[in-house]
Amino acid sequence: MMLTLTIEQNNREAFDIQVPSEQRIGDTIQVLYENNLIDMAQDIKESIVWSVREHIQLNLEYSYEQNRIYTADILKIC
């Protein structure tokens, strides 16, 4: 199933993406970084991603399904 999510980062304008629910969150972060859509000052594996809806830090090794992320959630990248 495809999810539509909003990505937020302090120094960037928020934007929406569509991802498969079985994709690992770390893979999404890697693609966003490689396409210059997000900034990273450190190793991507050390990135912190928060679910605004759930108020939890997400495990980058897990898929969206495993992290219980659903359409319309906002992911905050720190």
Gaussian input, Z-matrix of N, CA and C with variables (Angstrom, degrees):
# hf/3-21g

backbone

0 1
 N
 C     1     B1
 C     2     B2     1     A1
 N     3     B3     2     A2     1     D1
 C     4     B4     3     A3     2     D2
 C     5     B5     4     A4     3     D3
 N     6     B6     5     A5     4     D4
 C     7     B7     6     A6     5     D5
 C     8     B8     7     A7     6     D6
 N     9     B9     8     A8     7     D7
 C    10    B10     9     A9     8     D8
 C    11    B11    10    A10     9     D9
 N    12    B12    11    A11    10    D10
 C    13    B13    12    A12    11    D11
 C    14    B14    13    A13    12    D12
 N    15    B15    14    A14    13    D13
 C    16    B16    15    A15    14    D14
 C    17    B17    16    A16    15    D15
 N    18    B18    17    A17    16    D16
 C    19    B19    18    A18    17    D17
 C    20    B20    19    A19    18    D18
 N    21    B21    20    A20    19    D19
 C    22    B22    21    A21    20    D20
 C    23    B23    22    A22    21    D21
 N    24    B24    23    A23    22    D22
 C    25    B25    24    A24    23    D23
 C    26    B26    25    A25    24    D24
 N    27    B27    26    A26    25    D25
 C    28    B28    27    A27    26    D26
 C    29    B29    28    A28    27    D27
 N    30    B30    29    A29    28    D28
 C    31    B31    30    A30    29    D29
 C    32    B32    31    A31    30    D30
 N    33    B33    32    A32    31    D31
 C    34    B34    33    A33    32    D32
 C    35    B35    34    A34    33    D33
 N    36    B36    35    A35    34    D34
 C    37    B37    36    A36    35    D35
 C    38    B38    37    A37    36    D36
 N    39    B39    38    A38    37    D37
 C    40    B40    39    A39    38    D38
 C    41    B41    40    A40    39    D39
 N    42    B42    41    A41    40    D40
 C    43    B43    42    A42    41    D41
 C    44    B44    43    A43    42    D42
 N    45    B45    44    A44    43    D43
 C    46    B46    45    A45    44    D44
 C    47    B47    46    A46    45    D45
 N    48    B48    47    A47    46    D46
 C    49    B49    48    A48    47    D47
 C    50    B50    49    A49    48    D48
 N    51    B51    50    A50    49    D49
 C    52    B52    51    A51    50    D50
 C    53    B53    52    A52    51    D51
 N    54    B54    53    A53    52    D52
 C    55    B55    54    A54    53    D53
 C    56    B56    55    A55    54    D54
 N    57    B57    56    A56    55    D55
 C    58    B58    57    A57    56    D56
 C    59    B59    58    A58    57    D57
 N    60    B60    59    A59    58    D58
 C    61    B61    60    A60    59    D59
 C    62    B62    61    A61    60    D60
 N    63    B63    62    A62    61    D61
 C    64    B64    63    A63    62    D62
 C    65    B65    64    A64    63    D63
 N    66    B66    65    A65    64    D64
 C    67    B67    66    A66    65    D65
 C    68    B68    67    A67    66    D66
 N    69    B69    68    A68    67    D67
 C    70    B70    69    A69    68    D68
 C    71    B71    70    A70    69    D69
 N    72    B72    71    A71    70    D70
 C    73    B73    72    A72    71    D71
 C    74    B74    73    A73    72    D72
 N    75    B75    74    A74    73    D73
 C    76    B76    75    A75    74    D74
 C    77    B77    76    A76    75    D75
 N    78    B78    77    A77    76    D76
 C    79    B79    78    A78    77    D77
 C    80    B80    79    A79    78    D78
 N    81    B81    80    A80    79    D79
 C    82    B82    81    A81    80    D80
 C    83    B83    82    A82    81    D81
 N    84    B84    83    A83    82    D82
 C    85    B85    84    A84    83    D83
 C    86    B86    85    A85    84    D84
 N    87    B87    86    A86    85    D85
 C    88    B88    87    A87    86    D86
 C    89    B89    88    A88    87    D87
 N    90    B90    89    A89    88    D88
 C    91    B91    90    A90    89    D89
 C    92    B92    91    A91    90    D90
 N    93    B93    92    A92    91    D91
 C    94    B94    93    A93    92    D92
 C    95    B95    94    A94    93    D93
 N    96    B96    95    A95    94    D94
 C    97    B97    96    A96    95    D95
 C    98    B98    97    A97    96    D96
 N    99    B99    98    A98    97    D97
 C   100   B100    99    A99    98    D98
 C   101   B101   100   A100    99    D99
 N   102   B102   101   A101   100   D100
 C   103   B103   102   A102   101   D101
 C   104   B104   103   A103   102   D102
 N   105   B105   104   A104   103   D103
 C   106   B106   105   A105   104   D104
 C   107   B107   106   A106   105   D105
 N   108   B108   107   A107   106   D106
 C   109   B109   108   A108   107   D107
 C   110   B110   109   A109   108   D108
 N   111   B111   110   A110   109   D109
 C   112   B112   111   A111   110   D110
 C   113   B113   112   A112   111   D111
 N   114   B114   113   A113   112   D112
 C   115   B115   114   A114   113   D113
 C   116   B116   115   A115   114   D114
 N   117   B117   116   A116   115   D115
 C   118   B118   117   A117   116   D116
 C   119   B119   118   A118   117   D117
 N   120   B120   119   A119   118   D118
 C   121   B121   120   A120   119   D119
 C   122   B122   121   A121   120   D120
 N   123   B123   122   A122   121   D121
 C   124   B124   123   A123   122   D122
 C   125   B125   124   A124   123   D123
 N   126   B126   125   A125   124   D124
 C   127   B127   126   A126   125   D125
 C   128   B128   127   A127   126   D126
 N   129   B129   128   A128   127   D127
 C   130   B130   129   A129   128   D128
 C   131   B131   130   A130   129   D129
 N   132   B132   131   A131   130   D130
 C   133   B133   132   A132   131   D131
 C   134   B134   133   A133   132   D132
 N   135   B135   134   A134   133   D133
 C   136   B136   135   A135   134   D134
 C   137   B137   136   A136   135   D135
 N   138   B138   137   A137   136   D136
 C   139   B139   138   A138   137   D137
 C   140   B140   139   A139   138   D138
 N   141   B141   140   A140   139   D139
 C   142   B142   141   A141   140   D140
 C   143   B143   142   A142   141   D141
 N   144   B144   143   A143   142   D142
 C   145   B145   144   A144   143   D143
 C   146   B146   145   A145   144   D144
 N   147   B147   146   A146   145   D145
 C   148   B148   147   A147   146   D146
 C   149   B149   148   A148   147   D147
 N   150   B150   149   A149   148   D148
 C   151   B151   150   A150   149   D149
 C   152   B152   151   A151   150   D150
 N   153   B153   152   A152   151   D151
 C   154   B154   153   A153   152   D152
 C   155   B155   154   A154   153   D153
 N   156   B156   155   A155   154   D154
 C   157   B157   156   A156   155   D155
 C   158   B158   157   A157   156   D156
 N   159   B159   158   A158   157   D157
 C   160   B160   159   A159   158   D158
 C   161   B161   160   A160   159   D159
 N   162   B162   161   A161   160   D160
 C   163   B163   162   A162   161   D161
 C   164   B164   163   A163   162   D162
 N   165   B165   164   A164   163   D163
 C   166   B166   165   A165   164   D164
 C   167   B167   166   A166   165   D165
 N   168   B168   167   A167   166   D166
 C   169   B169   168   A168   167   D167
 C   170   B170   169   A169   168   D168
 N   171   B171   170   A170   169   D169
 C   172   B172   171   A171   170   D170
 C   173   B173   172   A172   171   D171
 N   174   B174   173   A173   172   D172
 C   175   B175   174   A174   173   D173
 C   176   B176   175   A175   174   D174
 N   177   B177   176   A176   175   D175
 C   178   B178   177   A177   176   D176
 C   179   B179   178   A178   177   D177
 N   180   B180   179   A179   178   D178
 C   181   B181   180   A180   179   D179
 C   182   B182   181   A181   180   D180
 N   183   B183   182   A182   181   D181
 C   184   B184   183   A183   182   D182
 C   185   B185   184   A184   183   D183
 N   186   B186   185   A185   184   D184
 C   187   B187   186   A186   185   D185
 C   188   B188   187   A187   186   D186
 N   189   B189   188   A188   187   D187
 C   190   B190   189   A189   188   D188
 C   191   B191   190   A190   189   D189
 N   192   B192   191   A191   190   D190
 C   193   B193   192   A192   191   D191
 C   194   B194   193   A193   192   D192
 N   195   B195   194   A194   193   D193
 C   196   B196   195   A195   194   D194
 C   197   B197   196   A196   195   D195
 N   198   B198   197   A197   196   D196
 C   199   B199   198   A198   197   D197
 C   200   B200   199   A199   198   D198
 N   201   B201   200   A200   199   D199
 C   202   B202   201   A201   200   D200
 C   203   B203   202   A202   201   D201
 N   204   B204   203   A203   202   D202
 C   205   B205   204   A204   203   D203
 C   206   B206   205   A205   204   D204
 N   207   B207   206   A206   205   D205
 C   208   B208   207   A207   206   D206
 C   209   B209   208   A208   207   D207
 N   210   B210   209   A209   208   D208
 C   211   B211   210   A210   209   D209
 C   212   B212   211   A211   210   D210
 N   213   B213   212   A212   211   D211
 C   214   B214   213   A213   212   D212
 C   215   B215   214   A214   213   D213
 N   216   B216   215   A215   214   D214
 C   217   B217   216   A216   215   D215
 C   218   B218   217   A217   216   D216
 N   219   B219   218   A218   217   D217
 C   220   B220   219   A219   218   D218
 C   221   B221   220   A220   219   D219
 N   222   B222   221   A221   220   D220
 C   223   B223   222   A222   221   D221
 C   224   B224   223   A223   222   D222
 N   225   B225   224   A224   223   D223
 C   226   B226   225   A225   224   D224
 C   227   B227   226   A226   225   D225
 N   228   B228   227   A227   226   D226
 C   229   B229   228   A228   227   D227
 C   230   B230   229   A229   228   D228
 N   231   B231   230   A230   229   D229
 C   232   B232   231   A231   230   D230
 C   233   B233   232   A232   231   D231

   B1=1.4377
   B2=1.5310
   B3=1.3117
   B4=1.4644
   B5=1.5285
   B6=1.3300
   B7=1.4543
   B8=1.5253
   B9=1.3039
   B10=1.4602
   B11=1.5158
   B12=1.3417
   B13=1.4620
   B14=1.5176
   B15=1.3115
   B16=1.4630
   B17=1.5178
   B18=1.3288
   B19=1.4564
   B20=1.5221
   B21=1.3329
   B22=1.4608
   B23=1.5176
   B24=1.3217
   B25=1.4557
   B26=1.5195
   B27=1.3160
   B28=1.4635
   B29=1.5204
   B30=1.3002
   B31=1.4515
   B32=1.5352
   B33=1.3021
   B34=1.4630
   B35=1.5236
   B36=1.3233
   B37=1.4641
   B38=1.5256
   B39=1.3125
   B40=1.4721
   B41=1.5228
   B42=1.3439
   B43=1.4643
   B44=1.5153
   B45=1.3113
   B46=1.4641
   B47=1.5172
   B48=1.3347
   B49=1.4613
   B50=1.5226
   B51=1.3237
   B52=1.4597
   B53=1.5171
   B54=1.3231
   B55=1.4577
   B56=1.5278
   B57=1.3420
   B58=1.4664
   B59=1.5316
   B60=1.3042
   B61=1.4671
   B62=1.5245
   B63=1.3337
   B64=1.4614
   B65=1.5311
   B66=1.3267
   B67=1.4610
   B68=1.5236
   B69=1.3354
   B70=1.4666
   B71=1.5276
   B72=1.3066
   B73=1.4583
   B74=1.5240
   B75=1.3077
   B76=1.4635
   B77=1.5162
   B78=1.3277
   B79=1.4721
   B80=1.5299
   B81=1.3157
   B82=1.4621
   B83=1.5203
   B84=1.3279
   B85=1.4620
   B86=1.5254
   B87=1.3155
   B88=1.4705
   B89=1.5285
   B90=1.3166
   B91=1.4702
   B92=1.5286
   B93=1.3296
   B94=1.4669
   B95=1.5262
   B96=1.3368
   B97=1.4619
   B98=1.5273
   B99=1.3258
   B100=1.4703
   B101=1.5273
   B102=1.3305
   B103=1.4586
   B104=1.5348
   B105=1.3382
   B106=1.4717
   B107=1.5300
   B108=1.3162
   B109=1.4597
   B110=1.5220
   B111=1.3376
   B112=1.4579
   B113=1.5210
   B114=1.3174
   B115=1.4593
   B116=1.5197
   B117=1.3226
   B118=1.4512
   B119=1.5193
   B120=1.3215
   B121=1.4506
   B122=1.5235
   B123=1.3116
   B124=1.4600
   B125=1.5222
   B126=1.3174
   B127=1.4530
   B128=1.5256
   B129=1.3184
   B130=1.4656
   B131=1.5219
   B132=1.3219
   B133=1.4656
   B134=1.5266
   B135=1.3325
   B136=1.4589
   B137=1.5290
   B138=1.3105
   B139=1.4679
   B140=1.5192
   B141=1.3165
   B142=1.4517
   B143=1.5199
   B144=1.3155
   B145=1.4612
   B146=1.5266
   B147=1.3295
   B148=1.4598
   B149=1.5152
   B150=1.3136
   B151=1.4559
   B152=1.5186
   B153=1.3247
   B154=1.4636
   B155=1.5292
   B156=1.3303
   B157=1.4660
   B158=1.5237
   B159=1.3228
   B160=1.4679
   B161=1.5318
   B162=1.3247
   B163=1.4702
   B164=1.5291
   B165=1.3458
   B166=1.4592
   B167=1.5246
   B168=1.3398
   B169=1.4589
   B170=1.5256
   B171=1.3335
   B172=1.4529
   B173=1.5203
   B174=1.3228
   B175=1.4557
   B176=1.5239
   B177=1.3357
   B178=1.4635
   B179=1.5233
   B180=1.3183
   B181=1.4670
   B182=1.5258
   B183=1.3115
   B184=1.4663
   B185=1.5137
   B186=1.3196
   B187=1.4670
   B188=1.5266
   B189=1.3222
   B190=1.4653
   B191=1.5251
   B192=1.3363
   B193=1.4703
   B194=1.5252
   B195=1.3332
   B196=1.4611
   B197=1.5282
   B198=1.3270
   B199=1.4609
   B200=1.5251
   B201=1.3186
   B202=1.4673
   B203=1.5315
   B204=1.3364
   B205=1.4608
   B206=1.5223
   B207=1.3175
   B208=1.4663
   B209=1.5256
   B210=1.3263
   B211=1.4608
   B212=1.5245
   B213=1.3157
   B214=1.4617
   B215=1.5195
   B216=1.3318
   B217=1.4627
   B218=1.5340
   B219=1.2983
   B220=1.4610
   B221=1.5276
   B222=1.3243
   B223=1.4558
   B224=1.5184
   B225=1.3116
   B226=1.4598
   B227=1.5210
   B228=1.3342
   B229=1.4618
   B230=1.5232
   B231=1.3253
   B232=1.4775
   B233=1.5114
   A1=108.09
   A2=116.74
   A3=122.02
   A4=109.87
   A5=115.70
   A6=122.70
   A7=109.12
   A8=116.96
   A9=122.03
   A10=107.10
   A11=115.15
   A12=121.72
   A13=110.09
   A14=115.89
   A15=121.36
   A16=107.87
   A17=115.62
   A18=122.22
   A19=108.03
   A20=115.98
   A21=121.64
   A22=109.56
   A23=115.16
   A24=122.12
   A25=106.55
   A26=117.41
   A27=122.10
   A28=114.55
   A29=118.09
   A30=121.10
   A31=113.56
   A32=118.17
   A33=122.55
   A34=110.45
   A35=115.20
   A36=120.41
   A37=109.49
   A38=117.38
   A39=122.04
   A40=109.30
   A41=115.46
   A42=121.23
   A43=109.60
   A44=115.77
   A45=121.95
   A46=110.62
   A47=114.78
   A48=121.53
   A49=108.76
   A50=115.24
   A51=121.49
   A52=107.59
   A53=116.05
   A54=122.38
   A55=109.67
   A56=117.01
   A57=119.18
   A58=109.79
   A59=116.76
   A60=120.82
   A61=112.50
   A62=118.45
   A63=120.83
   A64=112.71
   A65=118.46
   A66=121.99
   A67=110.40
   A68=115.81
   A69=120.19
   A70=109.39
   A71=116.80
   A72=121.15
   A73=110.51
   A74=117.60
   A75=120.82
   A76=112.69
   A77=116.84
   A78=120.69
   A79=110.38
   A80=116.46
   A81=120.34
   A82=110.47
   A83=117.15
   A84=121.92
   A85=110.17
   A86=116.85
   A87=121.83
   A88=110.65
   A89=117.89
   A90=122.04
   A91=110.85
   A92=117.63
   A93=120.57
   A94=110.72
   A95=116.88
   A96=121.24
   A97=111.13
   A98=116.66
   A99=121.15
   A100=111.98
   A101=116.99
   A102=121.15
   A103=112.26
   A104=115.44
   A105=122.66
   A106=112.86
   A107=117.01
   A108=121.63
   A109=112.43
   A110=116.51
   A111=121.84
   A112=108.28
   A113=116.45
   A114=122.71
   A115=109.23
   A116=115.34
   A117=120.91
   A118=107.70
   A119=117.09
   A120=121.51
   A121=111.24
   A122=116.75
   A123=122.06
   A124=109.52
   A125=115.88
   A126=121.68
   A127=109.69
   A128=116.24
   A129=121.20
   A130=111.20
   A131=117.68
   A132=120.44
   A133=112.24
   A134=116.51
   A135=120.86
   A136=111.64
   A137=117.04
   A138=120.95
   A139=110.52
   A140=114.94
   A141=120.86
   A142=107.70
   A143=115.72
   A144=121.67
   A145=107.90
   A146=115.55
   A147=122.09
   A148=110.66
   A149=116.60
   A150=121.88
   A151=107.15
   A152=116.73
   A153=120.56
   A154=109.97
   A155=116.95
   A156=121.12
   A157=111.63
   A158=116.94
   A159=121.87
   A160=113.08
   A161=117.55
   A162=122.56
   A163=111.56
   A164=115.58
   A165=120.45
   A166=109.79
   A167=114.39
   A168=120.05
   A169=107.58
   A170=116.63
   A171=121.14
   A172=111.62
   A173=115.32
   A174=122.05
   A175=107.68
   A176=117.49
   A177=121.88
   A178=112.89
   A179=117.35
   A180=121.19
   A181=112.25
   A182=116.88
   A183=121.81
   A184=110.66
   A185=115.00
   A186=120.86
   A187=109.36
   A188=115.05
   A189=119.50
   A190=110.51
   A191=116.46
   A192=120.59
   A193=110.63
   A194=116.59
   A195=120.56
   A196=112.00
   A197=117.20
   A198=121.89
   A199=112.41
   A200=116.96
   A201=123.32
   A202=112.27
   A203=114.53
   A204=121.68
   A205=107.90
   A206=115.73
   A207=121.65
   A208=110.25
   A209=115.63
   A210=121.75
   A211=110.34
   A212=115.41
   A213=126.01
   A214=113.19
   A215=117.59
   A216=118.79
   A217=109.23
   A218=116.01
   A219=122.65
   A220=106.66
   A221=115.67
   A222=121.04
   A223=109.03
   A224=116.31
   A225=123.09
   A226=107.60
   A227=116.64
   A228=121.91
   A229=108.84
   A230=115.15
   A231=120.75
   A232=109.85
   D1=140.10
   D2=178.12
   D3=-88.33
   D4=138.39
   D5=177.86
   D6=-111.80
   D7=144.61
   D8=172.01
   D9=-110.67
   D10=120.85
   D11=-175.11
   D12=-128.27
   D13=155.59
   D14=173.60
   D15=-103.97
   D16=134.79
   D17=177.91
   D18=-107.24
   D19=128.94
   D20=177.46
   D21=-123.78
   D22=141.00
   D23=172.38
   D24=-145.15
   D25=138.13
   D26=-171.09
   D27=-46.91
   D28=-45.52
   D29=-173.03
   D30=-96.50
   D31=11.57
   D32=-178.51
   D33=-131.07
   D34=156.95
   D35=175.04
   D36=-74.76
   D37=139.99
   D38=179.37
   D39=-65.55
   D40=148.10
   D41=178.35
   D42=-147.86
   D43=159.31
   D44=-179.79
   D45=-99.89
   D46=147.30
   D47=174.34
   D48=-134.38
   D49=161.75
   D50=171.48
   D51=-120.90
   D52=131.29
   D53=-178.27
   D54=-138.91
   D55=152.10
   D56=173.31
   D57=-70.83
   D58=140.57
   D59=-176.72
   D60=-63.96
   D61=-20.91
   D62=-179.29
   D63=-90.40
   D64=-0.95
   D65=178.95
   D66=-74.65
   D67=142.38
   D68=176.31
   D69=-71.89
   D70=141.69
   D71=-178.84
   D72=-63.96
   D73=-38.02
   D74=177.81
   D75=-59.70
   D76=-35.42
   D77=177.73
   D78=-65.85
   D79=-39.89
   D80=177.64
   D81=-63.24
   D82=-45.65
   D83=179.76
   D84=-59.64
   D85=-42.37
   D86=178.77
   D87=-60.12
   D88=-47.63
   D89=-179.57
   D90=-64.06
   D91=-43.28
   D92=178.87
   D93=-61.72
   D94=-41.42
   D95=178.77
   D96=-65.72
   D97=-46.31
   D98=-178.95
   D99=-62.35
   D100=-27.19
   D101=179.31
   D102=-97.04
   D103=13.91
   D104=176.13
   D105=58.31
   D106=33.93
   D107=177.49
   D108=-94.15
   D109=-17.57
   D110=175.07
   D111=-136.45
   D112=158.45
   D113=176.46
   D114=-101.27
   D115=144.83
   D116=174.78
   D117=-138.58
   D118=124.83
   D119=177.57
   D120=-95.73
   D121=-5.89
   D122=-175.96
   D123=-137.14
   D124=-177.57
   D125=177.15
   D126=-60.96
   D127=138.05
   D128=-178.00
   D129=-58.78
   D130=-33.30
   D131=179.37
   D132=-64.48
   D133=-18.66
   D134=179.28
   D135=-95.70
   D136=4.34
   D137=179.87
   D138=-64.24
   D139=148.45
   D140=176.39
   D141=-114.34
   D142=125.03
   D143=-179.91
   D144=-123.50
   D145=126.48
   D146=-178.62
   D147=-111.20
   D148=142.61
   D149=169.60
   D150=-90.99
   D151=118.64
   D152=179.22
   D153=-67.84
   D154=-37.63
   D155=-178.77
   D156=-67.38
   D157=-45.67
   D158=-176.39
   D159=-88.32
   D160=-16.52
   D161=-177.19
   D162=59.03
   D163=44.52
   D164=179.32
   D165=-136.52
   D166=155.20
   D167=171.80
   D168=-81.66
   D169=136.62
   D170=-176.60
   D171=-92.90
   D172=148.02
   D173=175.04
   D174=-84.93
   D175=117.02
   D176=-176.41
   D177=-67.25
   D178=-20.88
   D179=179.75
   D180=-81.15
   D181=-13.68
   D182=-179.29
   D183=-94.99
   D184=157.67
   D185=175.58
   D186=-78.09
   D187=172.48
   D188=175.50
   D189=-61.15
   D190=-40.33
   D191=178.47
   D192=-60.61
   D193=-46.81
   D194=-177.89
   D195=-64.74
   D196=-29.85
   D197=177.82
   D198=-87.92
   D199=0.15
   D200=-178.51
   D201=59.44
   D202=47.76
   D203=177.44
   D204=-101.41
   D205=132.80
   D206=-176.30
   D207=-126.42
   D208=166.33
   D209=178.04
   D210=-51.29
   D211=142.14
   D212=177.66
   D213=83.42
   D214=2.77
   D215=175.65
   D216=-73.65
   D217=157.77
   D218=176.50
   D219=-114.38
   D220=125.02
   D221=177.95
   D222=-103.37
   D223=122.84
   D224=-179.43
   D225=-101.18
   D226=120.52
   D227=-179.05
   D228=-101.02
   D229=124.57
   D230=-179.58
   D231=-112.43

